[in-house]
Amino acid sequence: MIFTEISSEELQQFQKENNHRYYFSQSAEYNIMAKNNNLKTEILAVKENNKILAYGIFIYFQYKKYFYKVTAQYGPIMDYSNTELVSFYFEQLKKYFAKNLRVLCVRVNPFVNEKIYNDVEFVEENEDAVKTNRILNDLNYHAMNEDLFTNPTLASRCVFSKPLDENITESNLLKNISQIARYTINRTMKEGVQVREIDIFNEEDAKIFDEINRDTEDRIDFEIRDNTYFKSLKNNIGEKAHYLVSYIDCDQFVETTTNTIANLEKERDDLKEKLEQGKVNAKKATNRLKEFDENIAIWYKKIDKIKELKAENGNVINLSCATFIESGQDLIYFTSGAMRKFHRYEGPYAILFHMMKYAINNNFKYFNFFGTSKDFHSEDATDYGVLQFKRNFNGNIEYFMDNYEIRNAIGKIWKI
């Protein structure tokens, strides 16, 4: 085995030919994008007989102008059950950076679940993680007990994801989510909520996307990336980046609903005629006629509400937006935003249902809701509400190993 630097192109070809799991921050496209944005990176790999066995993308974060903190987010990637490979990689990594005095510390985030969960309930420890932790400790890598929620240069230790096995299909997807999500998605359909993929380079589309993100940013008091970033992302990963918007077209809803009412009224009138002719059971027909009248009245009320909505806000009402990234086996729900004013229309549910069907039809193995804090049960957790929203789609916590750090002599002296 040899430890060596490889190019983005070599990694890209390897990831294309091998259907293994990795997150976006360990993709060849991410490395290309980072370099295009003037970030210093290296891809450090282990090869045997010219075959890649392990790799990690390391980002150089500048510190005090002259020094660096080097970080692999959700990496390196390898078979963590192979203890010989794990030992070799981390030992060689330590030696590699020991030569560079400007690198104060190296941080790694082994891409292996430390704990197995069913939803948010702990099941068992992962033995591969136990062995990896022992190897890292023996090599003087120290667990930081930190992640994205305390240090923005690190990866979130926990994510929430929904496995998509062969038993989940587009036709039975609604049966594989919670009753709350199922009810809400069905309601969005009845309310006329639609979903479309936008072109981030189209001026009008970009304006809509940014408007929703800024409204969200003001509400949650958290900075959301601007369109410069989203355009750069699209430039670098192309069709692997998806930008979605949920919306209501008021005129279209009125037209569709008017047709629905016309069909219901025809069915009602036909049934009424049969009842008058004595061709149907009188009790059942009377009850059914009552149901027709109630449903028709509900649809007329919906038309009245949509007309009011149009009068106040214009014909097309944009509700929410989201970014998705294709990353190997995972379709990642990367960012999201929603207009506070139109919260009742539940636009995010419509987008998620749309993209889950996309994930199923394109053979992704995980629908990845991405980062969450390590506090799954306390209502005081900063992201408690967001986690409950994710749980409505029936997935599991993935609890990754800690971020580990090794420092050089200068790094041990300084508080960094």
N, C-alpha and C positions, 0 to 999 in steps of 0.2 A: 504494500500500500504506500502511496505517496500523498503528501499534503502539498497542495499547489493552488495558485490563483487561476481562475478560469474567466472567460469572457461572458458578457451578456448573451452573445449569439450562441455560444456553446450551451449555456444553461437553457436558453429558449428552446433549442432543439431537443435537449434532454426532457424538458417538461412537456413538450409536444408529443414525444414518443412514449412517455411513461405516465400512466394514469395513477400517480401517487397524490397524496394529499399535502397541500401547503396553503398558507394564507398569502394574501396579496403582497405583503411586505417582504415575502421571500420569492417573489416572481421575477422573472427576467425583465418583464415590462416595468415593474416598479424600479428596478435598478437603472434602467434606461431613463425613466422619468426623473429620478433623483439626480442623475448626472446632467440631464438637460436643464435642471434647475440649480446647477452649480453646487450640488452636494457631493462631497468626496465619499466614494463607496468602494468596497472590494468584495468579490465573491470568492470565498475560500472553500476549497473542496478537498475531499479524499477520493483518489482514483486508484483503481486496480485493473491492470491490463487495459488501460485507457477507458475504463468504464467508471462513471461517477457513482460513488457509493454514499457520499454525504456532501452537503453543501450548506453554506450560510452566507447571506448578504449582510455585510457589516457597514453601518452608516457612521461616518465621522462627524460628531457634533463638536463644533469649535468651543474651546474654553479658554478665556483670558488671552485671546488673539493667537497665542503661540501653541497652545496645547489642544488635545482632543480627548473626548470621551467616546469610545467606539461601542456601538450597540447593534446587536442582532435582535430584531423584533419577531417573535414566533419562529425562532430558529436557533441553531441549525436544524436542517431536515436530514433525518437518517432513520435507519431501523434501530430503535432504542432497545430492542431485545438482544441485539448483537453487542454484548459488553466489550468485546475486543475492539470493535469499530468505535464505540463511544469513547473508550479510554484513549485510543490513538488520536481521535479528532481533537479532543479537549487538551491533551498533552501537547500536541503539535501547535494548536492555537496559542497556548500559553507561551511556547518557545518563539513563535512567529512574532508576537507583539512585544516580547521582552527585548527585541532588538531596537525598538523604536521608543526612545525616551520621551518623545512628545505625546505618546499615548499614555495618559495617566491611568486609565482603567478600561477594561473590556467587559462588556455586559452581554450575557447570553440568556436566552429564554427557551430552554429545551421544548421542542414541539411534541410533547407527549402529555397526556392527561395524568396528573398526579392522583386524582381521586375520581371515582366513577359515581355518577348521580343518575337517579331516576326523577325527572323533573327537577325539583330543588331539594330532594331528599338524598342524603349520602347513602351509598351502597357499600363501597369497599375501596381500599387502597389499590393502586396499580403497582404491581411488583416491579415492572420495568422502570418506573419512576423511582422506586426505593433504591434500586441498584445504581441508577444514574446519579442520584443524590450522593450516594456513597463515593462514587468515582470522582465527582466534582469536589467533594469535601477533601478527599485524599490529595487532590491537585491544588488545594487552597483556593478554590472558588467559593465565595461566601454568599449564602442566600441573603437577598436585600430586604425581603418582606415589603417590597414596594411594587407598584405597577402604575398604569396610566392615571389612576385616580389620585395618586400622590406625586407623580413625576411624568410630565408630558412626553419625555423622550423614551419612555418604556411602553411595552405592550400591556394591554389589559389582561390580567391573569385569568379571568373568567369570561366565557362567552356563553350565549344561549343559542342552541341550534336544534333544528328539527331534522332527524334522519329521514331520507326519502328512499325507502326500500321498494322492491318490486310490487309490493302489495298496495302501495298508495298510487292511485291513478287520478287523472283529471276528473273522472266521473264519480269517484268516491271520496274526493278530497274533503268535501264538506263534512263527511262522516268522521274524518280523522283530525278534526279540530274541536275546540270546546263548544258547548252549546251557546255561550255568549258570542263567540266569534261567528258561529254559523248563523245565528239570529241577526247579528249586525250586518254581515255580508248580504244576506237576503234582503235586509231593509235598504241597503245602499242601492240594490238593483231596482227596488220598487220606487225609490226616490229619484231615479234617473241618473245616478252617479256613473260616469264613464271614466275610462282610463286611456291615456295615449302616451306614446313615447315621443319626447320632444327632440328637436335639433338644437343643441346648446349654442351652435354658431348662428342660428337664426335670431335676429335682433329681438323680435317680438317674443319668441319662446324664452330666450335668455332673460328678458325683462320679467316675465311671469315667474320663472324659476327663482330669480333673485328676490322678487317682491315677497314671495312666500317664505323664503329663508330669512329675510330681514324681519318679517313679522314674528316669526318663530324665535329669532334671536332676542328680540325685545322682550318676549314673554318669558323665556326660560333663563335670561341673563347669562347666556353662554354664546361665545363667538362661533359662528358658522362660516366656513370657507366661502369666499366670493366666487364669482363666475370665472375669474382668471384661473383659479385652481381647477375648476371643473372643465374648462376648455383645455387646459394643459393635460389633464387626465385623459380626456377623449383623444387628444392628439397622440398620446403615447400608447394607449391600449386599444384604441379604435372600438370595434364591435363588442369588446369585453366590458365596456362601460355603458350603462343604460340610465337615462334620465326620464322619469315618469311624472306625469301630472294627472291628478284626478279633477274632474270638473262636471258641471251640469250645463247642458245646452237647453235653455228654457223653451225655446221654440220647438226644438226636436222632442222634448219631453211632452209638451202639450199635444203635438201631432200624434205621437205614439200612444199617449193616454186616451186621446179622443177616439182612436181606432179601437183601443181596448174596450172603452165604454160602449162603442157601437156594437162590438161583437157580443158583449154581455147583454145589452138590451135586446139584441136579436134572439139570443138563447132564451132570455126571459119571456119574450113575446111568443116564441114557439111553444115553450112549456105552458104558458097561459092558455094558448089555443087548444093544446091537447087536453088540458084540465077541463076546459069548457065543453069539450067533446066527449069527456068521460073516458079518455084513452089511457090515463095514468092514475096511480094511487093518489087519492085526494089529499091525504094527510102529508105524505112525503112531498108531493108537488107544492103544497102550500108553504111548507118549511123551506123548500128550495127557492121558491119565489121570494120569500122574505130575505134569504141570503143574497140573492141577486140584487135586490133593492139596497141592501146595506152596503154591498161591495161597490155598486155604482155610485152611491152617495159618497163613499170614501174617495173614489177616484176623482169625482167632481171637486171635492175639497182640496185634493192634491193639486189640481189644475189652478184653483184659486190662489193657493199658496205660492205656486211657481210664478204666476203672473205678478204677484206682489213682490217676489224676489227679483224678478226681471225689472220691474218698475224702479226698484231701489238701487240695483247694482248692474244693470245691463244684461244682455242676453246670455253670455257665457260667464259662468261663475267658477273661478278656479279655487279649489278647495285645499289641496295638499300636493306635496312633491316628494320625490325620493330618488336616491342614487343607488344603483346596484352594480356590483363588480363580479364578473366571472373569474374565479380563482381555482383552477383545477377541479376538484370534486365539489367545491362549494360555490353556491351563488350567495354573495354577501350583501346583506341589507346595510349599506354603508352609511348613508345619511338620510335624514328625513326632515320635513317641515310641514306645518299645517296652519291655515289661517284661523286665528281664534274666532273670528266673526262667524265662521261657517262650521264650527266644531260639530254641531248636531248632525251633519251629513256624513260624518265618519269616513272621510276621504282616504285616510291611511289604510283602512280595512280593505277598501276596494283595490288599492294598489297592491297590497300584499297578496290578495287572492289572485289577481291577474298574474303576478310574478311567480307565485307558487306553481301555477299551471305551466308557466314557461319553464320553470326548473324541472318539473316532472317530464315534460315533453322533450327536454333537451338532456335528459339522463344525468342530472346532477344528483349526487348522493347526499348532500346536505343543503338545507335552506338555513343560512347562517344569519342570525339576528345580531351578531357581533357582541361587543363588549358589555359587560355588566360588572357591578361591584361585587365584592366577596360577601356582602351582607344580603342574604336571600330572604330573610324572615322578618326583619325589623321594619316597621312602617316609618321609622325615622331615617332609613337609608336614603341617600341622595337620589337614587334612581329607582326607588321602590315602585312607583307608579308605572314607570317604563317597563320594568321587569314583569309586572302583572299583565301588562298589555302583551308582551312577548309570550308569556305562558299560555295565553288564550289560544295559541296555535299548536299546543301540545308538543313540546320539545324537551330538551334536557340541558342542564348546566354542564359545560365542559370546563373542568377545573384544571388548568395547566400548571406545570411546575413553576416555581418561583423564577424571578429574574436573579441571576447569579452574577457576581462581580469578582474580578481579580485586578489588583492595582500594582503599579510599579512603585519603586522606592519613593518617588516624588508624590505620587497619588496617595501613599500611605500617610505622608506627613500632612498634606493639605486636607482641609474639609471641603470635599467637592460633591 
